[in-house]
Amino acid sequence: MSKDELRLLDFWASPFCMRVKIALSEKGVAYASQEEDLFGGKSDVLLKSNPIYEKVPVLLDNGKPIVESNNIVYYIDDKYPSPNPLLPSCAYGRPVHIFEGGMGIWKSKGEELEIAKKDFIEILKKLEGAMGDKDYFGGDNFGYVDVIAIAMTSWFHAYEVFGDFKVEQECPKFGCWMKRCLKRESVSSVLPDPEKIYQCVIMLRKMHGIE
Amino acid sequence: MSKDELRLLDFWASPFCMRVKIALSEKGVAYASQEEDLFGGKSDVLLKSNPIYEKVPVLLDNGKPIVESNNIVYYIDDKYPSPNPLLPSCAYGRPVHIFEGGMGIWKSKGEELEIAKKDFIEILKKLEGAMGDKDYFGGDNFGYVDVIAIAMTSWFHAYEVFGDFKVEQECPKFGCWMKRCLKRESVSSVLPDPEKIYQCVIMLRKMHGIE
């Protein structure tokens, strides 16, 4: 990896910057550190990358700015799942990939769609594996990763129609987890009607010139 | 809580917005939702709150914008630890409060400092409790919460000098965890010399007109 790919807007005494550097070091990832003069003048790239807070740390991934230390650590762990996964319950196949995987389905057709479908099911199977024999990704209780992942399932009906498959049949354990989560008022009251999302996806496909 | 305090820049079909709504619902927190017209025109408040990505969700907490769904869920869980903690290993006394607690120490003197010191030790004791009998906040392995928390300890020497106390004596279990983490190359190579931080804090105290 070239050092230019990852650039950290840094300040040596900031524990928030240290969080990011520890996470990068855990992953063995090379990066360039750019020390900011917080008491003198901040760099243009800092003012441009984090215009609201003008705060370090900012991680630039090929120029794309990621802000706020907790968020950057999460981003690093998601981009480099190994070695040393930091959020172990979803070390392999993070929920974020569900949406990307699903996009592969609704944005394609024919042979391409078949490949996207296989990839998508593969992502869910990895998540199933990460859950092990627990009820939730968070263990015995509905937790952070469950919140992140269950929201993604609101689009599953649309994926299933376009991909001609059933998540429950392909990944029964994942299906059970979905049902378990949907029993929670917080989830069932928030997720919209799957049919409405399906209609929305039909519109998106038209906008993207598919079919 | 007044509905005006929390405002969500929302889009009904976005699973990223659903994450935030599920988390708010888990906490039983009231909020106002502002539906954005992503295909027509985005609101000024969205463009202003998230100028880089111009993306929903944005959570406005009394006007202060929090961006990116993972980050917002973390923020909500930190601000409202109960009911239903989402990141259970640090449900009570989140690492973020270490820095705020420490600031109470170095920004004060006299009686005020004594109160700040007690508060700070209380925060560490709660964190100890959250760790239970595990080696790390992440369980058997160094994980996300460990990264977030250990970075904060780089300022402890300064707190100890100004507060005239020793973390290791007050919170021996927390002290053991610190030593365990410091054995990791990723941590020891990143944390700066405590004496340098102490000098930095002396300068900060002068800048703030303390002593």
Interface residues (C-beta under 8 A of the other chain):
Chain A: W12 A13 P15 F16 M18 R19 K21 I22 A23 S25 E26 S49 P51 I52 P65 V67 E68 S69 N70 N71 V73 Y74 D77 N84 P85 L86 L87 P88 F99 G138 G139 N141 F142 G143 Y144 V147 I148 I150 A151 M152 S154 W155 R184 E185 S186 V187 S189 V190 L191 P192 K196 I197 C200
Chain B: W12 A13 P15 F16 M18 R19 K21 I22 A23 S25 E26 S49 P51 I52 P65 V67 E68 S69 N70 N71 V73 Y74 D77 N84 P85 L86 L87 P88 F99 G138 G139 N141 F142 G143 Y144 V147 I148 I150 A151 M152 S154 W155 R184 E185 S186 V187 S189 V190 L191 P192 K196 I197 C200
